[in-house]
Amino acid sequence: MNTDPNIPDPDGFYAAILAASEDLSDAEGLAFALRLSLLLANQIGDQAVLLDAVHAARPRRGAAQ
C-alpha cells in the first residue's frame, strides 16, 4: 500500500473535502465521508489494498494520533 502522497495537489484535495463538508451536521459529515470512502474504494477495486488501508487508518489504542 502506497502511503506517500500520490496526487498532484494533496492540500488542494484536502481543502476540497473540507469545503464539501463545511455546512454539514456531524451526522451529515459522517455520511458524506463514508459515501466518499465507498466511491474511492470502488475506484481502487483491489480488496487487499482496501483492507490494508482500513487497518492502516484505524487508530491504535494508546498510540498518539
C-alpha positions as CSV (number, residue, x, y, z in Angstrom):
1,M,0.0,0.0,0.0
2,N,1.4,3.4,-1.0
3,T,1.2,5.9,1.9
4,D,3.3,8.6,0.1
5,P,1.5,11.5,-1.5
6,N,0.3,10.2,-4.8
7,I,-1.9,13.0,-6.1
8,P,-0.8,16.3,-7.8
9,D,-2.2,18.6,-5.1
10,P,-2.9,16.8,-1.8
11,D,-3.5,20.1,0.1
12,G,-6.0,21.2,-2.6
13,F,-7.8,17.9,-2.4
14,Y,-8.0,18.1,1.4
15,A,-9.3,21.7,1.1
16,A,-12.0,20.4,-1.3
17,I,-13.1,17.7,1.1
18,L,-13.3,20.3,3.9
19,A,-15.3,22.7,1.7
20,A,-17.7,20.0,0.7
21,S,-18.5,19.1,4.3
22,E,-18.4,22.7,5.6
23,D,-22.1,23.3,6.4
24,L,-23.0,19.7,7.3
25,S,-24.1,18.5,10.6
26,D,-22.0,15.9,12.3
27,A,-24.2,13.1,11.1
28,E,-24.3,14.5,7.5
29,G,-20.5,14.9,7.6
30,L,-20.0,11.3,8.7
31,A,-22.4,10.1,5.9
32,F,-20.5,12.2,3.4
33,A,-17.2,10.8,4.5
34,L,-18.5,7.3,4.3
35,R,-20.0,7.8,0.8
36,L,-16.8,9.4,-0.4
37,S,-14.8,6.4,1.1
38,L,-17.0,3.9,-0.7
39,L,-16.8,5.8,-4.0
40,L,-13.0,5.9,-3.8
41,A,-12.8,2.3,-2.7
42,N,-14.9,1.3,-5.8
43,Q,-12.4,3.2,-8.0
44,I,-9.4,1.3,-6.4
45,G,-11.2,-2.0,-6.6
46,D,-8.4,-4.1,-5.1
47,Q,-9.7,-5.8,-2.0
48,A,-6.3,-6.5,-0.5
49,V,-5.2,-2.8,-0.8
50,L,-8.5,-1.6,0.6
51,L,-8.2,-3.9,3.7
52,D,-4.6,-2.7,4.2
53,A,-5.9,0.8,4.1
54,V,-8.7,0.0,6.6
55,H,-6.1,-1.4,9.0
56,A,-3.7,1.5,8.5
57,A,-6.4,4.1,9.1
58,R,-7.7,2.6,12.3
59,P,-6.3,4.3,15.4
60,R,-4.2,2.2,17.7
61,R,-5.2,2.3,21.3
62,G,-2.6,4.1,23.4
63,A,-0.8,5.5,20.4
64,A,-0.6,9.2,19.6
65,Q,-2.8,10.1,16.6
